[in-house]
Amino acid sequence: MGLHCCTMPKGLIRYHHTGHFHFVTFSCYHRQPFFCSVSGRTIFERSLETMRLRYDFVVAAYVVMPEHIHLLMSEPKKASLSKALQALKLSVSVQSTHKPFWQIRYYDFNVYSSPKRSEKINYIHRNPVSRGLVKDSIDWPWSSYGHYATGEQGTVEIESECTATRRNRGNP
């Protein structure tokens, strides 16, 4: 498929079918801290992994903040980015008592180079520290930082050099 551009309200332009990673942010309804509990964050991680497998996309980095999510992900192979994100958000919201759960839209930025990818991964992992939730990124377990720091496999499979090496060796 070729490059697809869709214009959203208020001048937002999204570029799809580029082969780029996407830095995606979406927020809880009225930025309420619906992810302030361990169970809420765990629901999100399980839903993300389920949708990663269902729609066949790569997660390079993520963080679950109290009132929003950051993801660095590839375009899904089995649906559009918007369809996969809609399914992810629906999966989380049906498991929650908070109604409505999500803001309607999401922010999407194409990550077109390796330096920009590194920048976004660092931004994602530093977010809990920047917000004063923890002193060090390793202390916030609801992100992909632990994978990058230790190689550990968490709930969500992260695509990294460590994952590729493990796969090439035939290890799960």
C-alpha positions in Angstrom: 0.0 0.0 0.0 1.1 3.5 -0.6 1.2 6.5 1.7 -2.2 7.4 3.1 -2.9 10.7 4.7 -6.0 11.5 6.5 -6.9 15.0 7.8 -8.6 15.1 11.1 -10.4 18.0 12.7 -8.4 21.1 13.7 -5.6 20.5 11.2 -4.4 17.2 12.6 -2.9 15.1 9.8 -2.0 11.4 10.2 0.2 9.6 7.8 -0.4 5.8 7.5 1.1 3.0 5.4 4.5 4.6 5.7 6.3 1.8 7.4 7.1 4.3 10.2 6.7 3.7 13.9 3.9 5.8 15.5 4.3 7.7 18.8 0.7 7.5 20.1 -0.8 9.3 23.1 -4.3 8.9 24.4 -5.9 10.1 27.6 -8.6 9.0 30.1 -11.8 11.0 30.0 -11.2 14.5 31.2 -7.7 13.3 32.2 -9.1 11.5 35.2 -6.5 9.3 36.9 -8.3 6.0 36.0 -4.9 4.2 36.1 -4.1 5.1 39.6 -4.5 1.4 40.7 -2.3 -1.5 40.0 -5.4 -3.5 38.8 -6.2 -0.7 36.2 -2.6 -0.6 34.9 -2.6 -4.4 34.7 -5.8 -4.4 32.7 -4.2 -2.0 30.2 -1.0 -4.1 29.9 -3.0 -7.3 29.3 -5.3 -5.6 26.8 -2.3 -4.2 24.9 -0.7 -7.6 24.6 -3.9 -9.1 23.5 -4.4 -6.5 20.8 -0.7 -6.7 19.8 -1.2 -10.4 19.0 -4.7 -9.9 17.4 -3.7 -7.1 15.1 -0.1 -8.1 14.6 1.9 -4.9 15.5 5.2 -4.3 17.3 5.4 -2.4 20.5 8.8 -0.7 20.9 8.0 1.2 24.1 5.0 2.1 26.3 4.2 3.7 29.6 0.9 3.6 31.6 0.6 6.9 33.4 -2.3 7.6 35.9 -4.3 9.5 33.3 -2.8 8.8 29.9 -0.8 6.3 27.8 2.2 6.7 25.6 3.0 4.0 22.9 5.7 3.6 20.3 4.3 1.0 17.9 4.4 -0.1 14.3 1.4 0.0 12.1 -0.8 -3.1 12.5 -0.6 -5.8 9.8 -4.2 -6.9 10.3 -6.0 -3.6 10.5 -5.6 0.2 10.4 -3.8 1.9 13.3 -7.1 3.6 14.3 -9.0 0.3 14.3 -6.3 -1.4 16.5 -6.3 1.5 18.9 -10.1 1.6 19.0 -10.1 -2.1 19.9 -7.4 -1.6 22.6 -9.4 1.3 24.2 -12.6 -0.7 24.0 -11.0 -3.7 25.6 -9.9 -1.6 28.6 -13.1 0.4 28.9 -15.4 -2.7 29.1 -13.3 -4.0 32.0 -13.6 -0.8 33.9 -16.3 0.7 36.1 -15.4 4.2 34.9 -17.8 5.4 32.2 -16.9 7.0 29.9 -13.3 5.9 30.2 -11.4 7.5 27.3 -11.2 10.8 25.5 -12.4 10.2 21.9 -9.3 11.0 19.9 -5.6 10.1 20.1 -2.4 12.0 19.2 -0.2 10.3 16.6 3.3 11.3 15.5 5.2 9.5 12.8 8.6 8.4 14.0 10.7 8.5 10.8 14.3 7.9 11.9 16.4 6.0 14.4 17.4 9.1 16.4 13.7 10.1 16.7 12.8 6.6 17.8 15.5 6.7 20.5 14.2 10.2 21.5 10.6 8.9 21.9 11.7 5.8 23.8 13.6 7.9 26.2 10.7 10.3 26.6 8.3 7.5 27.3 10.6 5.9 29.9 11.3 9.2 31.6 7.7 10.3 31.8 7.0 8.9 35.4 10.3 10.5 36.6 9.4 13.8 35.0 6.0 13.7 36.6 7.5 13.0 40.0 5.9 9.6 40.4 9.3 7.9 41.0 12.9 8.9 41.3 14.2 6.4 38.6 12.5 4.9 35.6 13.2 1.3 36.9 10.9 2.1 39.8 7.8 2.4 37.5 6.9 -1.2 36.5 4.1 -0.2 34.1 6.3 0.6 31.2 8.8 -1.1 28.9 11.8 0.4 30.7 12.4 -2.8 32.7 12.8 -4.7 29.4 15.4 -2.3 28.1 17.2 -2.2 31.4 17.3 -5.9 32.2 16.0 -7.8 29.2 13.1 -9.1 31.2 9.9 -10.2 29.5 6.9 -8.5 31.0 3.2 -8.8 30.1 3.7 -6.9 26.8 6.3 -8.2 24.3 8.7 -5.4 23.4 10.5 -5.4 20.1 14.1 -4.6 20.8 17.6 -5.9 20.1 17.3 -8.2 23.1 14.0 -9.7 21.8 15.5 -10.2 18.3 18.5 -11.9 19.7 16.3 -14.2 21.9 14.2 -15.0 18.8 17.2 -15.8 16.6 18.5 -18.2 19.3 15.2 -20.0 19.2 14.3 -19.0 22.8 10.7 -17.9 23.6 
